[in-house]
Amino acid sequence: MSLAPSALFGALAHDTRLRTLVLLAQHGELCVCELTEAIGVSQPHLSRHLAQLREQGLVRDRRASTWIYYRINPALPDWAKAVLRETERGLRSAPPFIDDAHRLSAMPNRPDAPRCA
């Protein structure tokens, strides 16, 4: 896969996309409802940014029943995976990233539950 460095660094330059990529790096795969809960943004706002990440090839999605799950694209070049890995390591315990992780862990009705809001 070919990825322009400007696409990755442009994605990291926006707060919603950066927080989304950090959460995906931490958890592997999350549904839209988990991401909106963790980051505290509306579903349309998040979906717009997820669409941009998907169009740039940074994330992949899959549908399972009523949920749409996102994960970092496993076909990213090694340099991009390394940037994302180091970004997550450097930010995981800093606000707002630690707060995102806490909100996600406290979320009721996660997708494994009967329904996801």
Protein Blocks (a to p, Z undefined) as FASTA:
>chain_A
ZZdfklmmmmmmpmklmmmmmmmmmnopacfklmmmmnopafklmmmmmmmmmmnopacc
ddehjbccddddfkbcfklmmmmmmmmmmmmmpcfklmmmmmmmmpghifklmbdZZ
